[in-house]
Amino acid sequence: MADSNNDYPTVLGADAVFKGQLQFEKGVRLLGKFDGEINSGGQLLIADGAMLTGDVKAGSIRVDGNVKGNLNAGEKVQLTASARVEGDLQAARLEVAEGAVLVGRCMVGVDGQAKPPGPAKASSPPAEVLMDKAKGNVPAMVGVKK
């Protein structure tokens, strides 16, 4: 289970307010407020009700709470239904639940890098994300540009 104490041995409690730089090896569960920079190869969980202001570079990031800053994950970023992110996101893989809010640019690809542009193939035109205006610009489906 992803929320086990083994995955997140360090916890910044709901009543904690922390400012500065944070580095860790395994995993951190943020329940309170953090203002600063996080740099790690481990896992970061920003819990529902937590607030992170600043940039994050980590192995994997799960957002249940609020983030104002850029997220960069070497493996995966997961935005749950309660997530709100205001900033740019870069990851090897991205999982977004219905109801999550992302205001910013998004780059997803192998090793957290978008695949370099190559010659366009006639048989596979670029994909386009179609937005559902009734739901406030929540992606409704992925289509193919015509």
C-alpha positions as CSV (number, residue, x, y, z in Angstrom):
1,M,0.0,0.0,0.0
2,A,1.4,3.4,-1.0
3,D,0.4,5.1,2.3
4,S,2.3,2.7,4.6
5,N,4.8,3.9,7.1
6,N,7.5,2.0,5.2
7,D,6.9,4.1,2.0
8,Y,6.8,7.4,4.0
9,P,8.9,7.0,7.1
10,T,9.1,10.8,7.7
11,V,6.0,12.8,8.5
12,L,5.6,16.6,8.7
13,G,2.4,16.8,10.9
14,A,-0.8,18.7,10.2
15,D,0.2,21.4,12.8
16,A,3.7,21.8,11.3
17,V,4.8,24.9,9.4
18,F,8.2,24.5,7.7
19,K,10.3,26.9,5.7
20,G,13.5,26.1,3.9
21,Q,15.1,23.2,2.0
22,L,14.2,19.6,2.5
23,Q,16.2,16.6,1.3
24,F,15.4,12.9,2.0
25,E,16.1,9.5,0.7
26,K,13.0,7.3,1.2
27,G,9.7,9.1,1.5
28,V,8.0,12.1,3.2
29,R,4.3,12.6,4.0
30,L,3.4,16.3,4.2
31,L,0.3,16.9,6.3
32,G,1.0,20.6,7.2
33,K,2.5,23.6,5.4
34,F,5.8,23.7,3.7
35,D,7.4,26.8,2.0
36,G,10.7,26.2,0.2
37,E,12.5,23.7,-2.0
38,I,12.3,19.9,-1.9
39,N,15.0,17.7,-3.6
40,S,14.9,13.9,-3.4
41,G,15.0,10.7,-5.3
42,G,12.4,9.3,-2.9
43,Q,8.6,9.6,-2.7
44,L,6.6,12.7,-1.6
45,L,3.0,12.6,-0.5
46,I,1.2,16.0,-0.2
47,A,-1.8,15.0,1.8
48,D,-5.4,16.4,1.6
49,G,-5.4,19.7,3.5
50,A,-1.6,20.2,3.2
51,M,-0.1,23.2,1.4
52,L,3.2,23.2,-0.4
53,T,4.6,26.5,-1.8
54,G,7.8,26.0,-3.7
55,D,9.5,23.7,-6.3
56,V,9.9,20.0,-5.9
57,K,12.2,17.5,-7.6
58,A,11.6,13.9,-6.4
59,G,11.4,10.4,-7.6
60,S,7.6,10.2,-7.4
61,I,5.0,12.8,-6.2
62,R,1.4,12.2,-5.1
63,V,-0.7,15.3,-4.6
64,D,-3.9,15.1,-2.5
65,G,-3.6,18.7,-1.3
66,N,-2.5,22.1,-2.7
67,V,0.8,23.0,-4.5
68,K,1.9,26.4,-5.7
69,G,5.2,25.7,-7.5
70,N,6.8,23.4,-10.1
71,L,6.8,19.6,-9.8
72,N,9.5,17.5,-11.4
73,A,9.3,13.7,-10.9
74,G,11.8,11.2,-12.4
75,E,9.1,8.5,-12.2
76,K,5.5,9.6,-11.7
77,V,3.2,12.4,-10.6
78,Q,-0.2,11.4,-9.3
79,L,-2.9,14.0,-9.0
80,T,-5.9,12.7,-7.0
81,A,-9.4,14.2,-7.1
82,S,-8.7,16.6,-4.3
83,A,-5.4,17.9,-5.8
84,R,-4.8,21.5,-6.8
85,V,-1.5,22.4,-8.5
86,E,-0.6,25.9,-9.7
87,G,2.7,25.5,-11.5
88,D,4.5,23.5,-14.2
89,L,4.7,19.8,-14.1
90,Q,7.4,17.5,-15.6
91,A,7.3,13.7,-15.1
92,A,8.1,10.4,-16.8
93,R,4.4,9.4,-16.1
94,L,1.3,11.3,-15.1
95,E,-1.9,10.1,-13.5
96,V,-4.8,12.5,-13.1
97,A,-8.0,11.7,-11.4
98,E,-11.3,13.4,-12.3
99,G,-11.7,16.5,-10.2
100,A,-8.0,17.3,-10.0
101,V,-7.0,20.9,-11.0
102,L,-3.7,21.7,-12.8
103,V,-3.0,25.3,-13.8
104,G,0.3,25.3,-15.7
105,R,2.3,23.6,-18.4
106,C,2.7,19.9,-18.4
107,M,5.6,17.8,-19.9
108,V,5.3,14.0,-19.7
109,G,7.8,11.5,-21.2
110,V,10.5,9.0,-20.6
111,D,12.8,9.9,-17.7
112,G,10.8,13.0,-17.0
113,Q,11.6,14.4,-20.4
114,A,9.3,14.9,-23.4
115,K,10.2,12.9,-26.4
116,P,12.2,15.1,-28.8
117,P,10.3,16.2,-31.8
118,G,10.8,14.1,-34.9
119,P,9.5,14.0,-38.4
120,A,5.7,13.7,-38.5
121,K,4.3,10.5,-39.8
122,A,1.2,10.7,-42.0
123,S,-0.3,7.7,-40.3
124,S,0.0,9.1,-36.8
125,P,-0.9,12.8,-36.5
126,P,-0.2,14.4,-33.1
127,A,-2.8,13.9,-30.3
128,E,-4.9,16.8,-29.0
129,V,-6.5,17.0,-25.6
130,L,-10.1,18.2,-25.9
131,M,-11.4,20.2,-23.0
132,D,-14.9,19.9,-21.5
133,K,-15.9,23.5,-21.0
134,A,-18.9,22.6,-18.9
135,K,-16.5,21.2,-16.3
136,G,-14.1,24.1,-16.2
137,N,-11.5,22.9,-18.7
138,V,-11.1,19.4,-17.3
139,P,-9.8,17.1,-20.0
140,A,-12.7,15.2,-21.4
141,M,-11.0,12.9,-23.9
142,V,-7.9,12.6,-26.1
143,G,-8.5,12.9,-29.8
144,V,-6.4,13.2,-33.0
145,K,-5.9,16.5,-34.8
146,K,-7.4,16.5,-38.2
